[in-house]
Amino acid sequence: MVLFSGEYNFIEYIESFVLKFLSRKNKAIIFVALATGGTEVAIMTRKAKIVATIGPASQNEAVLEKLIRAGMDVARMNFSHGTHEQHAERIALLRQVSERLGVAVGILQDLQGPKIRVGELAEVIQLNEGETVTLYAAGTAAPGNGEKKIPVDFRQLFDSVRTSDRLLL
């Protein structure tokens, strides 16, 4: 934070500061307050990034402009919902508004991972923290060991993990 008070020409300072920071694409929040006997200017630069999820209520041009003007740095898009064409349209609109305002906005694509569902259990089981459980492909015979067993519908899981790998359930 930079603080000035007194007869300093703060208008020139703010102009040079804003031009300097805008040319480097940095964000700045400028607070100007008049005080008795002089002028005080406090300038703070933001180190955090603001991520906003773009969805049905925020995907039009007016709302995107408000979000960018309010300080949005990154637009998050949930790719679990919508088509590729809809996401392409949202990205194009975001880029258009971003370019018109002269503000760089990143795009975060939230990609859906595999949905691993538990198959039909032979009986209700109680899982305890740290306990070993055997997962097996639903539709196949359960392994013969005495551990608790859980069928899962995602066969590719067994191509991705090895016996004794730790999985959180």
C-alpha positions, 0 to 999 in steps of 0.5 A: 500500500502507498499512502500520500497526504498533503499537497502532493499532486495525486491526480498525476500520481494516479494517472501514472500509476494506472497507466503503468499497471494497466500496461502490465495487465495487473489489477489495482484497487484504488481508494481515494479519500479526502481528509482535512488539510490535504488529500490521502491516496491509498493504493492496494494491489490484489494478489488473489485471483477471483474465479467465477463459475459461468452457468445459466444465470451468468452466461450472457454478455451483460453479466459477463461484463459485470463479472469482468468489471468486478474483477473476475480473473478466471471463468470456470466452466463445468463440462459435466453439463452442456454440449461442446457447441454450447461451451464453444459459444460461451468461450467465444462470448467470454473472449469477445467481452474480455477483448472489448474491455481490454482485460485478460480472463483465463478459462478453467475447464472443470472436466468430469472424471469417471463415475465409479458406482458401487454395484449390488452388495450381497449384504450390508457392510460397515466400512471402518477407517484404515480397513482393507476392502477388495473392489471387483468388477460388477458382473464377475464372481467376487474374489474368494478371500475373507475381506469385505468386497465391493463390486464396482461398475467401472471396469477400467478402474482395474487398468488404472490401479494396482493391488494394494494401491490406496483408494479413498472411498 
